Amino acid sequence: MPISPDVLPWLWVPVVLFATLAQTARNTAQRNLTAELGTLPATLVRFLYGLPFAALWLALLYAWPERTPALPQFGAAYLGWIALGAFFQIAGTAFLLLAMSERNFAVAVTLSKTEVLQVALFATLLLHELPTPLALLAMVVATLGVLLLSLPPRGQLLSLSAWASRPALYGLACGASFAIASVGFRGGALALAAETPWLSGAWGVLIAQALQTLGLGAWVALRTERGLAPLWPAWRLSLVAGSMGAAASLAWFTAYAMQGAAAVRTLGMVEVVFSYLVSRRLLSEAFTRPEKIGMVLMLVGLVLITLQGL
């Protein structure tokens, strides 16, 4: 019998934590693939090689229970929400790449970290999901913490032109795109009304990644010099990136079926804490005072968002 989030209202928390761990593994594999294949082909790998794993998980969800779950109703609203999320997920990646192509992109990276607050805004506008006062406090505190960890160098920090520059707009657009993608996937979960959040997540990932594979695959095939040819020799590392990417996406989509997008993305910021601690440990570098304050603020925000979901 499937575990219901109504019985375990805290279940979304470990699901999100698993998503961040799988996403960290996917990012590590994709970083190596980017150096070998290029940015767009490495991005395509995440969707293309992840599709079989998403399909396998969906098949297991139907074959495992004693009673086969009913097929959900795929209405126009559901497909529209998923297509919206799939498009803006690619758009967010594109804006981030545009920002990184600029010489001074530190401000852009900082502004992209406002994603969580933008998720709350778009969820309110599009889904009418108003955050509770405690959740809003958690989002603000966690965002302040991550901003302290990602502040640009002092020269750009105090420069008005840097904050009004093209890279800065790319950063805001990146955060907005990922925010709309999260809201789109949450809207899809609400519109589908599947029997369990696990089925909702599996269907969402399968359809979204199919759309992204077709769209980005066509772009890479037609607009890059070598087309799809580089993807096949690197199949071993691509399978790692695809499987971990599918696992992360399945967990994110399942969490969206359990909890609001703003709360899910706020708790997902724990990935920043993990990566920051690991990088500092590997480099044996001490934390600066702003970094210590930022870490404390992030942890306080993550605890608050977890408590509001209980």
N, C-alpha and C positions, 0 to 999 in steps of 0.2 A: 504494500500500500504506500503511495507516495507521501512524503512528509509535506504537510501544509504549512505555509508561513503564518497562517492564522493560529496554528497550534504553537508554533515557535516564532514569535514576532521578532526575535533577534537573529533569525537565521540569515538575513541579508548581510549581516556583519562579516561572518567567516567567508561568505560567498565573495564579497568585495575584496577581502584580504587575499583570498586565493587568486582573484583576478589580477591584483597588483603584482603578485609573485610571478604568475605566468607571463604577464606583460613585461616584467623585467627580463625574464629569460628570452622572450621574443625579441626585445630591443637589442640584447647582446648579440643574438644571431644575426639580426638585420644589420647591425653596425658592421659586421664582417662582410656581409653580402653587399652592402653599399659600396665598400671599397673595391669589391671584385666585379660587380655588375653595373653599378651606377644607381642613382637614387630612385628613379621611377621603376626600373625593373625589380629592384629590391623591395620596393613598396608593393608591387604587383604580386610578388612571391607570397606575401602575407595572406592575400586573399585566395590566390590560385591553389597553393598547396594546402591551405586550410580547409577548403571546401570538402574534400573527402572525409576529414575528421568530423566536420559538422554534420555531414550526412550520416556517418556511422553512429554518432551519438543520438541523432534523431531516430534512426532505425532501432537502436537499443531501447529507447524510451517507449516504442510501440511494441517491441517483441518481449520485453522483460516482464511487465505486469501480467497477472493472470487474466485480467480483463483488458482487452485492447482499448486504449482511449479512442474517443471519437475524433474524427478530423475536424479541426476548427473551421469556422466560416471566414474565408479570406475576402473581405469586402474591399471596396474601393478606398475607404478611409484607412484601413490597415495598410494596404499597399502604398498609399500615398505617404503615410508617416514613415514607413521603412525606406522608401525611395528618398524622402527628404533627408533622413538621417544618413543614408549611404552617400548621397551627393555631398553633404556638408562635411562628412568625415574626410572625404578626399580633398575638398576645398581647404579644410583646416591644415592638412598636410602640405598642400600647395603654398598656402600663405606662409607657413613656417619655413619652407624651402626658399621662398622669395626673400624672407627676412634674413636668412642665413647667407644668401648670396650677396647681401650688402656688406660693405666694409665694416660699418658700425651697427651691429645688430643686437647689442646688449640690452638696449631699451626695449626693443621688440620682444625679446625673450621675457623680460620683466612684465610687460603689458599682457603677454599671452597668458600669464599666470592668473589673470583676472577671470579666467574661464568659469570658476565656481559661482562667482557673483552674477555673471552673465547667464549661467544656467538658471539661477533663481529668478532672474528677470524674465527670460523667455518662457520658463515653465509657468510663471504667473500669467503672462500674456497669452500663451497658446493653449495651455492646459488648465488654466485657472487653479493651479496648485499653489496656494499661498503658504510660504514657509512659516512655521511657528516662530514666536519670538526667540525661543532657545535655539532653534535651528539657524535663524538669521544671525544671531550672535556668534554661533559656531562658525558659520561661513566667513563672517567678517574677520574674526580672530585668526582662523586658519589662513585666510588670504593675506592678512598682514604678515603672518609668519613666513609664508613662502615668498612674499615680496622682499622681506629682509634678507632672505637667503639668495635672492637672485638680483639684487640691486646692481645696476651698471657701475662702471668705474666712476670715480668722483668727478672727473671732467665732464662726463655725459650726465651724471646725476644732477648737476647744477646748471645744465645747459638747456635753456628753453627751446632752442632750435632742435636739439636732439629729441625732445619729447613731442615735437610737432613735425617730425621728419617722416619721410616715406616708410622707413623701417618700423617706426612706431605705429603707423597705421596698419602695416602688415601684422604686427603683433596683436593689435586689438582685433583685427579681422580674423586672425588665427583663433584667438580665444572665443570670439563670437561664433565662428564656424563649428568648433568642437562643442560649444554649448548648445547650438541648435541641433547638432547631430544627436547629442544625448537626449534632448527633449523629443526629437523625432522617434528615437528608439523607445522611449518611455511611452509616447503616444501610441505607438504601434502595439506595445504590450497591453495597454488599456483597451484598445480597439479590438484586439484579437479575442480576448476573454477565453483563453485556452483553459483546459481542465486543471493544469498545474503550471507553476512558473517555469518549471524545467522544460515543458513543451513549448511554452511561449518563447523562452530563450533560444531553444534549438531551431524553431521555425524562423525566428527573426534573423539569427546569424546565417542560416542557410540562404535565405532570400537576399539579405543585404550583401553577403559576400559574392553571391552569384551576379548581382547587378554590378558590383564593384569590379569583379573579374572581367566581365564583358566590357564595361566602359573603359577601365584603365588598360585592359589588355588590347583593345582596339587602338587606343591612343599610342601605346608603346609600339605596337606592330606597325603603325602607319607613320609615326612621327619621330622615331629614333632610328639611328643609322643601322643597327644590327637587328632591330625588331625583337622578336621573342627568342631568337637563337641562343643568347647567353643563359637563358633560364634553365636549360636542360642539363648541361654538364655539372652545374652546381646543385644537383638534386638532393644530395645528402644534407647539406646545411640548410637547404630550402625546406626540407621536410621538418627539420627542427623548428625553424622559424614559423612554418605553417601550422604545425601541431600546437606549438605554444601560443601562437596568435589565435587559433581557433579556441583553445582552452580559455584564454583570457576573454575573448569575445563572448563565448557561451556563458561565462560567469557574469560578465557585465550585463548582458541582456537578461539573464535570469534575475539579477538584482533589480533591474528596472521594473520587472514584473512584481517584485516584492515591496519596493520602496520608491519614493519620489526621486526624480533624477538629481535634484540639488543635493539631497542627503547622500546619495550614492557617490556622486562626484566629489563631494567634500571628504568623505572617508577615503576615497581613492587617492587623495593627496598623501596618504601614508607612504606611497611609493617614493615620494620625494625624500621623506625621512630615511627610508631604507637605503636609497642610493647615496644620499649624502653621508650617512654614517659609514657605509662601506668604502666610499671614495676617500674619506678622511682617514679611515683606519689603514687603507692600503698605502696612502701617501704619508702616513704618520705625521699629519699636520694638526696643529691645535686649532680649536674653534676661536674665532674673533668674538668680541662682545656682541656685535649685531647678530652674528650667526647663532650664538647661544640664545639670545632673546627670541630670534626667529624660530628656533627649534622648540622652545618652550611654548610659544604662542601656537605653533602648529599642533603640538601634542594636546594642548588645552582644547583647541577647536575640535580635534578628532574625538576626544573624550566626550565633549558636549554633544556632538552630532550623533554619537553612539547612544548616549543616554536618552536623547529625544526620540529615538526610534524604538525604545523599549516600551 
